[in-house]
Amino acid sequence: MFKTIKNALKTPEVRKKLLYTLILIVIFRLGCYITVPGVDTFTLAEQMSSATGTLTGLIDTISGGAFSRLSIFAMTITPYITSSIVIQLLAMIIPSLEKLMKEGGELGKQKINRYTKLLTLVLSLVEALGIYISYSSTGIFINPGFLTGLIVVVSLMTGTAILMWLGEQITNKGIGNGISIIIFIGIISSLPSAIVSLWNLIVTDTGFSTVGFVTAIAVIVGALILVAGVVFVQQAERRVPVQYAKKVVGRKMYGGQNTHIPLKLAMAGVMPIIFASSFMTFPAMLIQIFAADSITGTGFLAGLYKFSIATSTSDVGWGYSLANALVYLVLIVGFTFFYTFATFNPAEVSTNIKQNGGFIPGIRAGKPTTDYLTSVISKLTWFGSLFLSVIAILPMLMRFTSLNLAFGGTSILIVVGVALETVQQLESQLVMRHYKGFLEK
């Protein structure tokens, strides 16, 4: 990885792309500190200081602190991600949309991108209205009313549109993976606070703490093991061998080669966790927007709210947290199977192998190949889904300790995944430049 970065810095074209990406990242971080008009910053600071460990604190971690400042980037890029997921799901049930996505070519991609952006604006409008309605009674707005609400909603929607543009520019003119880079930067921006938390464990008001030092070392070692495990699972793959029979076409002989089908352990990536976390926190968002007075009560809505936010806080007690963890695990496993088989169709792969004169050694072509691939995918998916569940749930249990670290399971998966993808993007760009120079010579 370090060799790839070193080579990238030595290459003028790639270095310009890195510099361009860095400039856009700086713009993103500056925008995180621009508060929307009409907000009393002192009252906002008091409100957000008591939100640590709640649903608001969870959103603030993903936004890189933009939500706690109620900046123009407070909604981050999540409306775009949600709209992308919705479009993908709709493509599975709407034949015309599926055909446009698979066979539309460049024009089809442009139409899909246009639909995604339009849906993003709709979702950002709904989310911005929800944020204003939710916080209008807390006193953080100087003159709450229609005009203030309009300014706040438009500012938040504009911030999301700017983030979409920044992501596209990083993808097209930068190092690629623009949306992922923005999420990545938002998450790692909380790294300094995590370092400060570890330092406060070691150096307390009474001096050096041996127990705190041992705890900090254990946290660092555990984090390294966790990252190593995520890298291993993200990169690991099961290679199913495929052989192609020789055939004569005219005077030439084709085929006779051996290849393989790479099947990753975590084929669905972090998407199942995003789906599951969105599903779990959705009731809390609705209750916080439309029935905020019921949060502190003891009725059904209060219990549902505590159950829903147990993913991000330990203040609700062990009972809610354990129930939330079990449901969270089931959802992650279910979404992992759903997303994996939605993106990898064993029957379609089996048909393609058969049509090209190939076969898996020891497996007959046709339905036996489909059953074999389904069996392999199922076993890999079980392992991948349980691994994702452990990564997502362990940080939830850590909240019952005295540690209050910045990173959760979803954050670690996103950070590691984006880092690996970015290195692969740099490697591919270096290889393309190498071949281009070779051809020019």
PyMOL commands that set and color helices and strands:
alter all, ss='L'
color gray80, all
select helices_A, chain A and resi 2-10+12-31+41-49+55-62+78-93+95-103+105-135+146-173+178-188+191-202+210-235+271-290+292-294+300-309+318-343+346-355+367-398+409-440
alter helices_A, ss='H'
color red, helices_A
select strands_A, chain A and resi 203-204+207-208+237-244+247-249+252-254+258-264+358-359
alter strands_A, ss='S'
color yellow, strands_A
deselect
rebuild
show_as cartoon
